[in-house]
Amino acid sequence: MSFPLASEGYTFGSKTITIQQYDPSNANAVYTLYNVRELINNNGGVIQLANLSGTYASQVPYAYFKVMFS
């Protein structure tokens, strides 16, 4: 998953933007909370997700995310 870079004309203003994976079937699952600006500045806007393995049904989401603005 990646976010567009400011050099491509995308800016998000001065407010904090975070993103976090979540599992709608497991409310107790805990995932890392990422600062979107830090991802863009330090990691080229890329979030590394775990590699897929095994069998997955088509048209079933691999991951869900919450994007939050403060």
Secondary structure as UniProt FT lines:
FT   HELIX           6..8
FT   STRAND          17..22
FT   TURN            24..25
FT   TURN            27..28
FT   STRAND          33..35
FT   HELIX           36..43
FT   TURN            44..45
FT   TURN            58..59
FT   STRAND          64..69
//
